């Protein structure tokens, strides 16, 4: 596994940039654009972006989780322990934040495939939550190796 670690790390960083970049773009650029459009054009923009985002967003998250799991196994295992060092505690904090994001994405996918309707929170605030959690995850990732 030590041979794959550098590759998993690079892939993880690239995917994280893509994932958070998409969310940031949606919040900062696309939302501002939508507010300038009439209802009909807003709906067209939502449909066009929705098709792409439901292909890219979950796959990116899946590969983020897989590469993160590969790297996790280096720091948390039966030999190294699980919550014995500060690094492991921060890593567990990151995992909890990631699980919140995963739960939201899985919920959105379930709603999409069952034809349900998103809650007001998921419709208007989920990406804000993801960007805040993503910021904390990035800060925690940096703190893991300086604490």
Secondary structure by P-SEA (a helix, b strand, c coil): cccaaaaaaaaaaaaaaaaaaaaaaaaccaaaaaaaccaaaaaaaaaaaaaaaaacaaaaaaaaaaaaaaaaaacccccccccccaaaaaaaaaaaaaaaaaaaaaaaaaaaaacccccccccccaaaaaaaaaaaaaaaaaacccc
